Amino acid sequence: MARGSLRLRVASADLKPGAPVAVSIRPHQIELLSDQQAETAAGRGGNLLPGVVHRVSYLGDGVDYQVRVEGSDVILRVAAPPSLRFQLGEAVSLAVAPAACVPLTEGDT
C-alpha cells in the first residue's frame, strides 16, 4: 500500500498492484517506540514509520497518542500503556506488523 512517500507492507495476497485500497490498523496494534527502540525493531521485517507526536490524551488506564507519519498527511492513532510517556512534538517511530494492516476494498467500506 502506498500514499505519497508512505509505504506499508500488508499481509494479503488478494491485492492487485495499483488498485485503490484503504488500510485499517487498530490503535492497539501499533507499537510506539523511542529512537533507541526503533533501531532494535528495524530488523524485525515489519513496517517501521518515523513520525511526530501530534496529540496526547491521558485516559487513566492508558494514553491515546495521535502521531503524524513523517513525509505524509497520515495521522495514526496509537493506544499505549500509561507507563509510556512521549511529549507533544516529540519524534517517535511506529512499528506495525504487516498482519495488522487490514486492506479494505470498495466492497468492504
Buried (B, 14 or more C-beta within 10 A) or exposed (E): BEBEEBEBBBEBEEEEEEEEBEBEBEBEBBBBBEEEBBEEBEEEEBBBBBBBBBEBEEEEEBBBBBBBBBEBEBBBBBBBEEEBEBEEEBBBBBBBBEEBBBBEBEEEE
